[in-house]
Amino acid sequence: SSDSGRYREAEKYIRKSIGLLEQFGAQNSPDYVRARIRLASSLEDQGRYAESVALGRTTLAKSIESFGEQHALTAETLSITAFTLNSMGRHAEALPLFEKTLAIHLAIHGEKHPSSQTAFNNVGYCLDFQGKYSEARPFLQKSMDLCQEIWGEKSLKSATAYDNLAYNAY
C-alpha cells in the first residue's frame, strides 16, 4: 500500500540520520535518542514489533546513560516501548513501563502538565486492556480531570478522555 511505502521511506531517512549522528560521534545527543525513538515508532507502525521493542530497550539504556532516569527522553523511550508491547498483547510487560513513564513526568513536570495527563491515560489504558477495569478507572478519571484543567471541558482532549471513561464503564 502507499502507507507502507511511506513507512519504508521514513525508515530510510531515519536510519540515514542515525548513521550521520553516529559518524559525528553524537550518540549521547538528544537528536540521536529522538531519531532512535522515531525509528522504534516507525517499526511499531509497520507491525515490526520485535524490532521495535529491541530498539526501544537499547535506546532506553542509551537515554539513561546519556541523560539519566528522570528525563523526558527516557520517559518517551519507555512510552514507545510500552505501546509496542501493548500492541503485541504483552500488557503485563507494558504496564510497568507506562507506570515508570508516569512517575518520570510527575517528577519532571508535576501533575498539571500535558505529558503527565497523557501518562495517567496510558496507565489506565493498559490496565483496561488487561481487564482491570476498577484499577484503570482512577487513572482515566485523573486524566479526564487534568484535561479539563489544562484544556477546558469543551476541548478535543476532554472529549477523548470522556470516551476513554465511557469505554472503561462497559
Accessible surface in RSA format (square Angstrom, percent):
REM  Atomic radii and reference values for relative SASA: ProtOr
REM  Chains: A
REM  Algorithm: Lee & Richards
REM  Probe-radius: 1.40
REM  Slices: 20
REM RES _ NUM      All-atoms   Total-Side   Main-Chain    Non-polar    All polar
REM                ABS   REL    ABS   REL    ABS   REL    ABS   REL    ABS   REL
RES SER A   1   118.87 100.4  54.51  72.7  64.36 148.3  65.51 139.5  53.35  74.7
RES SER A   2    94.78  80.1  74.24  99.1  20.53  47.3  56.95 121.3  37.83  53.0
RES ASP A   3    93.74  65.7  92.41  92.0   1.33   3.2  16.86  39.7  76.88  76.7
RES SER A   4    37.89  32.0  36.41  48.6   1.48   3.4  32.71  69.6   5.18   7.3
RES GLY A   5    27.72  34.2   0.00   N/A  27.72  34.2  21.71  59.6   6.01  13.5
RES ARG A   6   160.21  67.3 156.01  79.5   4.20  10.0  52.46  71.7 107.76  65.3
RES TYR A   7    76.60  35.8  76.33  43.4   0.27   0.7  39.77  29.9  36.83  45.4
RES ARG A   8   143.37  60.2 136.70  69.7   6.67  15.9  60.47  82.6  82.90  50.2
RES GLU A   9    64.87  37.2  59.39  44.9   5.48  13.0  25.08  48.5  39.79  32.5
RES ALA A  10    40.51  37.2  35.52  54.8   4.99  11.3  40.19  56.6   0.32   0.8
RES GLU A  11    18.16  10.4  18.16  13.7   0.00   0.0   5.46  10.6  12.70  10.4
RES LYS A  12   125.96  61.5 117.78  72.3   8.18  19.5  76.37  68.7  49.60  52.8
RES TYR A  13   124.70  58.2 119.57  68.0   5.12  13.3  89.79  67.5  34.91  43.0
RES ILE A  14    21.94  12.5  19.45  14.5   2.49   6.0  21.94  15.8   0.00   0.0
RES ARG A  15   110.34  46.3 101.51  51.7   8.82  21.0  48.10  65.7  62.24  37.7
RES LYS A  16   130.78  63.8 123.73  75.9   7.05  16.8  78.26  70.4  52.53  56.0
RES SER A  17    40.94  34.6  35.43  47.3   5.51  12.7  25.62  54.6  15.31  21.5
RES ILE A  18    16.80   9.6  16.80  12.5   0.00   0.0  16.80  12.1   0.00   0.0
RES GLY A  19    25.39  31.3   0.00   N/A  25.39  31.3  24.16  66.3   1.24   2.8
RES LEU A  20    71.67  39.9  71.41  51.1   0.26   0.6  71.41  50.2   0.26   0.7
RES LEU A  21    33.34  18.6  33.25  23.8   0.09   0.2  33.34  23.4   0.00   0.0
RES GLU A  22    72.76  41.8  62.04  46.9  10.72  25.5  16.05  31.0  56.72  46.3
RES GLN A  23   144.55  80.8 105.26  76.9  39.30  93.6  42.62  90.7 101.93  77.3
RES PHE A  24   162.33  81.2 130.77  81.0  31.55  82.1 136.88  83.0  25.45  72.8
RES GLY A  25    57.25  70.6   0.00   N/A  57.25  70.6  26.83  73.6  30.42  68.1
RES ALA A  26    25.09  23.1  17.40  26.8   7.69  17.5  25.09  35.3   0.00   0.0
RES GLN A  27    59.67  33.4  59.47  43.5   0.20   0.5  17.88  38.1  41.78  31.7
RES ASN A  28    89.90  62.0  78.43  75.8  11.47  27.6  25.37  61.1  64.53  62.4
RES SER A  29    28.02  23.7  23.53  31.4   4.50  10.4  27.15  57.8   0.87   1.2
RES PRO A  30    55.40  40.4  55.40  50.5   0.00   0.0  55.40  45.7   0.00   0.0
RES ASP A  31    81.55  57.1  80.14  79.8   1.41   3.3  14.10  33.2  67.44  67.3
RES TYR A  32    10.05   4.7  10.05   5.7   0.00   0.0   1.19   0.9   8.87  10.9
RES VAL A  33     0.00   0.0   0.00   0.0   0.00   0.0   0.00   0.0   0.00   0.0
RES ARG A  34    99.23  41.7  98.26  50.1   0.97   2.3  30.26  41.4  68.97  41.8
RES ALA A  35     0.67   0.6   0.67   1.0   0.00   0.0   0.67   0.9   0.00   0.0
RES ARG A  36    32.53  13.7  32.53  16.6   0.00   0.0   1.11   1.5  31.41  19.0
RES ILE A  37     9.17   5.2   8.62   6.4   0.55   1.3   9.17   6.6   0.00   0.0
RES ARG A  38   121.97  51.2 118.42  60.4   3.55   8.5  58.89  80.5  63.08  38.2
RES LEU A  39     5.18   2.9   5.18   3.7   0.00   0.0   5.18   3.6   0.00   0.0
RES ALA A  40     0.76   0.7   0.76   1.2   0.00   0.0   0.76   1.1   0.00   0.0
RES SER A  41    35.92  30.4  35.92  47.9   0.00   0.0  11.91  25.4  24.00  33.6
RES SER A  42     9.08   7.7   6.11   8.2   2.97   6.9   8.58  18.3   0.51   0.7
RES LEU A  43     3.59   2.0   3.59   2.6   0.00   0.0   3.59   2.5   0.00   0.0
RES GLU A  44    28.28  16.2  25.01  18.9   3.27   7.8   0.25   0.5  28.03  22.9
RES ASP A  45    76.27  53.4  47.46  47.2  28.81  68.1   8.55  20.1  67.72  67.5
RES GLN A  46    47.69  26.7  14.77  10.8  32.92  78.4  15.72  33.5  31.97  24.2
RES GLY A  47    39.14  48.3   0.00   N/A  39.14  48.3  17.22  47.2  21.93  49.1
RES ARG A  48    75.94  31.9  68.26  34.8   7.68  18.3  41.12  56.2  34.82  21.1
RES TYR A  49    74.48  34.8  72.09  41.0   2.39   6.2  37.84  28.4  36.64  45.2
RES ALA A  50    75.27  69.2  63.47  98.0  11.80  26.8  67.39  94.9   7.88  20.9
RES GLU A  51    79.39  45.6  71.75  54.3   7.63  18.2  42.34  81.9  37.05  30.2
RES SER A  52     0.78   0.7   0.43   0.6   0.34   0.8   0.00   0.0   0.78   1.1
RES VAL A  53    10.45   6.9  10.45   9.5   0.00   0.0  10.45   9.1   0.00   0.0
RES ALA A  54    58.48  53.8  51.14  78.9   7.34  16.7  57.66  81.2   0.82   2.2
RES LEU A  55    27.19  15.1  23.19  16.6   4.00  10.1  26.48  18.6   0.71   1.9
RES GLY A  56     0.48   0.6   0.00   N/A   0.48   0.6   0.48   1.3   0.00   0.0
RES ARG A  57   107.11  45.0 100.28  51.1   6.83  16.3  50.53  69.1  56.59  34.3
RES THR A  58    77.71  55.3  70.72  71.7   6.99  16.7  71.05  95.4   6.66  10.1
RES THR A  59     0.53   0.4   0.53   0.5   0.00   0.0   0.53   0.7   0.00   0.0
RES LEU A  60    33.27  18.5  33.27  23.8   0.00   0.0  33.27  23.4   0.00   0.0
RES ALA A  61    61.60  56.6  51.99  80.2   9.61  21.9  58.02  81.7   3.57   9.5
RES LYS A  62    42.64  20.8  40.36  24.8   2.28   5.4  24.77  22.3  17.87  19.0
RES SER A  63     0.00   0.0   0.00   0.0   0.00   0.0   0.00   0.0   0.00   0.0
RES ILE A  64    62.59  35.6  56.60  42.2   5.99  14.4  56.60  40.8   5.99  16.2
RES GLU A  65   124.64  71.6  88.08  66.6  36.56  87.0  48.00  92.8  76.64  62.6
RES SER A  66    33.36  28.2   0.23   0.3  33.13  76.3   5.91  12.6  27.45  38.5
RES PHE A  67    51.04  25.5  21.45  13.3  29.58  77.0  30.31  18.4  20.72  59.3
RES GLY A  68    28.54  35.2   0.00   N/A  28.54  35.2  26.45  72.6   2.10   4.7
RES GLU A  69    86.31  49.6  80.03  60.5   6.28  15.0  21.52  41.6  64.80  52.9
RES GLN A  70    94.95  53.1  75.01  54.8  19.94  47.5  54.38 115.8  40.57  30.8
RES HIS A  71    57.30  31.3  56.20  39.1   1.10   2.8  33.83  34.9  23.48  27.3
RES ALA A  72    44.39  40.8  40.81  63.0   3.58   8.1  41.00  57.7   3.39   9.0
RES LEU A  73     7.34   4.1   7.34   5.3   0.00   0.0   7.34   5.2   0.00   0.0
RES THR A  74     1.09   0.8   1.09   1.1   0.00   0.0   1.09   1.5   0.00   0.0
RES ALA A  75     0.00   0.0   0.00   0.0   0.00   0.0   0.00   0.0   0.00   0.0
RES GLU A  76    82.00  47.1  77.55  58.7   4.45  10.6  30.54  59.1  51.45  42.0
RES THR A  77     0.09   0.1   0.09   0.1   0.00   0.0   0.09   0.1   0.00   0.0
RES LEU A  78     7.67   4.3   7.51   5.4   0.15   0.4   7.67   5.4   0.00   0.0
RES SER A  79    19.15  16.2  19.15  25.6   0.00   0.0   9.95  21.2   9.20  12.9
RES ILE A  80    23.32  13.3  21.33  15.9   1.99   4.8  22.80  16.4   0.52   1.4
RES THR A  81     4.57   3.2   3.58   3.6   0.98   2.3   4.05   5.4   0.52   0.8
RES ALA A  82     0.00   0.0   0.00   0.0   0.00   0.0   0.00   0.0   0.00   0.0
RES PHE A  83    66.65  33.3  66.08  40.9   0.57   1.5  66.08  40.1   0.57   1.6
RES THR A  84     0.00   0.0   0.00   0.0   0.00   0.0   0.00   0.0   0.00   0.0
RES LEU A  85     0.47   0.3   0.47   0.3   0.00   0.0   0.47   0.3   0.00   0.0
RES ASN A  86     9.41   6.5   2.82   2.7   6.59  15.9   2.08   5.0   7.33   7.1
RES SER A  87    60.23  50.9  23.47  31.3  36.76  84.7  17.01  36.2  43.22  60.6
RES MET A  88    62.57  32.4  29.57  19.6  33.00  78.6  37.13  31.6  25.44  33.7
RES GLY A  89    46.07  56.8   0.00   N/A  46.07  56.8  22.39  61.5  23.67  53.0
RES ARG A  90    88.09  37.0  81.08  41.3   7.01  16.7  40.24  55.0  47.85  29.0
RES HIS A  91    34.17  18.7  32.93  22.9   1.24   3.2  19.23  19.8  14.94  17.4
RES ALA A  92    76.75  70.6  61.50  94.9  15.25  34.7  63.39  89.3  13.36  35.4
RES GLU A  93    74.91  43.0  65.07  49.2   9.84  23.4  41.07  79.4  33.84  27.6
RES ALA A  94     0.00   0.0   0.00   0.0   0.00   0.0   0.00   0.0   0.00   0.0
RES LEU A  95    20.87  11.6  20.87  14.9   0.00   0.0  20.87  14.7   0.00   0.0
RES PRO A  96    70.68  51.5  65.43  59.6   5.24  19.1  66.23  54.7   4.44  27.6
RES LEU A  97    27.89  15.5  27.89  20.0   0.00   0.0  27.89  19.6   0.00   0.0
RES PHE A  98     0.92   0.5   0.47   0.3   0.45   1.2   0.47   0.3   0.45   1.3
RES GLU A  99    77.07  44.2  71.93  54.4   5.13  12.2  25.21  48.8  51.85  42.3
RES LYS A 100    70.73  34.5  66.59  40.9   4.13   9.8  46.68  42.0  24.05  25.6
RES THR A 101     5.06   3.6   5.06   5.1   0.00   0.0   5.06   6.8   0.00   0.0
RES LEU A 102    15.10   8.4  15.10  10.8   0.00   0.0  15.10  10.6   0.00   0.0
RES ALA A 103    49.84  45.8  41.16  63.5   8.68  19.7  45.34  63.9   4.49  11.9
RES ILE A 104     0.00   0.0   0.00   0.0   0.00   0.0   0.00   0.0   0.00   0.0
RES HIS A 105    20.35  11.1  20.35  14.1   0.00   0.0   9.17   9.4  11.19  13.0
RES LEU A 106    60.56  33.7  50.85  36.4   9.70  24.4  50.96  35.8   9.59  25.8
RES ALA A 107    71.38  65.6  29.90  46.1  41.48  94.4  41.69  58.7  29.69  78.7
RES ILE A 108    69.63  39.6  35.41  26.4  34.22  82.5  41.58  29.9  28.05  76.1
RES HIS A 109    65.74  35.9  34.01  23.6  31.74  81.2  30.37  31.3  35.37  41.2
RES GLY A 110    30.09  37.1   0.00   N/A  30.09  37.1  27.87  76.5   2.22   5.0
RES GLU A 111    68.99  39.6  61.28  46.4   7.71  18.4  17.06  33.0  51.93  42.4
RES LYS A 112   139.86  68.2 113.37  69.6  26.49  63.1  62.57  56.3  77.29  82.3
RES HIS A 113    57.21  31.3  57.09  39.7   0.11   0.3  35.25  36.3  21.96  25.6
RES PRO A 114    55.13  40.2  54.30  49.5   0.83   3.0  55.01  45.4   0.12   0.8
RES SER A 115    35.56  30.0  28.05  37.4   7.50  17.3   8.11  17.3  27.45  38.5
RES SER A 116     0.00   0.0   0.00   0.0   0.00   0.0   0.00   0.0   0.00   0.0
RES GLN A 117    10.26   5.7  10.26   7.5   0.00   0.0   0.00   0.0  10.26   7.8
RES THR A 118    56.85  40.4  55.83  56.6   1.02   2.4  46.59  62.6  10.26  15.5
RES ALA A 119     2.52   2.3   0.72   1.1   1.80   4.1   2.31   3.3   0.21   0.6
RES PHE A 120    19.13   9.6  19.13  11.9   0.00   0.0  19.13  11.6   0.00   0.0
RES ASN A 121    26.58  18.3  26.58  25.7   0.00   0.0   2.63   6.3  23.95  23.1
RES ASN A 122    10.23   7.1  10.23   9.9   0.00   0.0   0.65   1.6   9.58   9.3
RES VAL A 123     0.00   0.0   0.00   0.0   0.00   0.0   0.00   0.0   0.00   0.0
RES GLY A 124     0.00   0.0   0.00   N/A   0.00   0.0   0.00   0.0   0.00   0.0
RES TYR A 125    80.23  37.5  76.68  43.6   3.56   9.3  50.21  37.7  30.02  37.0
RES CYS A 126     0.00   0.0   0.00   0.0   0.00   0.0   0.00   0.0   0.00   0.0
RES LEU A 127     5.58   3.1   5.58   4.0   0.00   0.0   5.58   3.9   0.00   0.0
RES ASP A 128     8.25   5.8   4.61   4.6   3.64   8.6   2.45   5.8   5.80   5.8
RES PHE A 129   101.24  50.7  73.44  45.5  27.80  72.3  79.61  48.3  21.63  61.9
RES GLN A 130    47.16  26.4  15.16  11.1  31.99  76.2  16.10  34.3  31.05  23.6
RES GLY A 131    37.40  46.1   0.00   N/A  37.40  46.1  16.01  43.9  21.40  47.9
RES LYS A 132    82.78  40.4  75.29  46.2   7.48  17.8  46.26  41.6  36.51  38.9
RES TYR A 133   109.11  50.9 106.23  60.4   2.87   7.5  67.23  50.5  41.88  51.6
RES SER A 134    98.01  82.8  77.19 103.0  20.83  48.0  55.62 118.4  42.39  59.4
RES GLU A 135    95.01  54.5  86.62  65.5   8.39  20.0  39.54  76.5  55.48  45.3
RES ALA A 136     0.00   0.0   0.00   0.0   0.00   0.0   0.00   0.0   0.00   0.0
RES ARG A 137    97.25  40.8  97.25  49.6   0.00   0.0  39.88  54.5  57.37  34.8
RES PRO A 138    81.36  59.3  69.80  63.6  11.55  42.0  76.29  63.0   5.07  31.5
RES PHE A 139    56.42  28.2  55.57  34.4   0.85   2.2  56.42  34.2   0.00   0.0
RES LEU A 140     4.57   2.5   3.98   2.8   0.59   1.5   3.98   2.8   0.59   1.6
RES GLN A 141    61.79  34.6  61.79  45.2   0.00   0.0  31.88  67.9  29.91  22.7
RES LYS A 142    58.66  28.6  57.65  35.4   1.00   2.4  26.67  24.0  31.99  34.1
RES SER A 143     0.97   0.8   0.97   1.3   0.00   0.0   0.56   1.2   0.41   0.6
RES MET A 144    17.92   9.3  17.92  11.9   0.00   0.0  17.78  15.1   0.14   0.2
RES ASP A 145    55.62  39.0  52.57  52.3   3.05   7.2  17.86  42.0  37.76  37.7
RES LEU A 146     0.18   0.1   0.18   0.1   0.00   0.0   0.18   0.1   0.00   0.0
RES CYS A 147     0.60   0.5   0.60   0.7   0.00   0.0   0.00   0.0   0.60   0.6
RES GLN A 148    51.29  28.7  40.86  29.9  10.43  24.8  11.14  23.7  40.15  30.4
RES GLU A 149   101.71  58.4  64.63  48.9  37.08  88.3  43.12  83.4  58.58  47.8
RES ILE A 150    52.70  30.0  20.84  15.5  31.86  76.8  26.35  19.0  26.35  71.5
RES TRP A 151    89.38  35.9  60.91  29.5  28.47  66.9  44.00  23.5  45.38  73.6
RES GLY A 152    28.88  35.6   0.00   N/A  28.88  35.6  27.10  74.4   1.78   4.0
RES GLU A 153   108.05  62.0  93.77  70.9  14.28  34.0  23.09  44.7  84.96  69.4
RES LYS A 154   204.86  99.9 165.32 101.4  39.54  94.1 117.94 106.2  86.91  92.6
RES SER A 155    27.68  23.4  12.04  16.1  15.64  36.0  22.91  48.8   4.78   6.7
RES LEU A 156   158.54  88.3 152.30 109.0   6.25  15.7 152.68 107.2   5.86  15.8
RES LYS A 157    94.63  46.2  91.95  56.4   2.69   6.4  51.15  46.0  43.48  46.3
RES SER A 158     0.00   0.0   0.00   0.0   0.00   0.0   0.00   0.0   0.00   0.0
RES ALA A 159    57.43  52.8  45.11  69.6  12.32  28.0  51.28  72.2   6.15  16.3
RES THR A 160    79.36  56.4  75.51  76.6   3.85   9.2  51.48  69.1  27.88  42.1
RES ALA A 161     3.83   3.5   1.07   1.7   2.76   6.3   3.31   4.7   0.52   1.4
RES TYR A 162    92.55  43.2  88.51  50.4   4.04  10.5  76.58  57.5  15.97  19.7
RES ASP A 163    95.09  66.6  90.28  89.9   4.81  11.4  21.04  49.5  74.05  73.9
RES ASN A 164    37.60  25.9  35.72  34.5   1.88   4.5   7.35  17.7  30.25  29.2
RES LEU A 165    13.77   7.7  13.13   9.4   0.64   1.6  13.35   9.4   0.41   1.1
RES ALA A 166    52.94  48.7  43.50  67.1   9.44  21.5  51.10  72.0   1.84   4.9
RES TYR A 167   115.21  53.8 112.31  63.9   2.90   7.5  71.88  54.0  43.33  53.4
RES ASN A 168     8.80   6.1   2.42   2.3   6.37  15.3   0.00   0.0   8.80   8.5
RES ALA A 169    78.51  72.2  38.82  59.9  39.69  90.3  46.59  65.6  31.93  84.6
RES TYR A 170   188.14  87.8 143.43  81.6  44.71 116.3 137.48 103.3  50.66  62.4
END  Absolute sums over single chains surface
CHAIN  1 A     8826.9       7228.8       1598.1       5100.7       3726.1
END  Absolute sums over all chains
TOTAL          8826.9       7228.8       1598.1       5100.7       3726.1
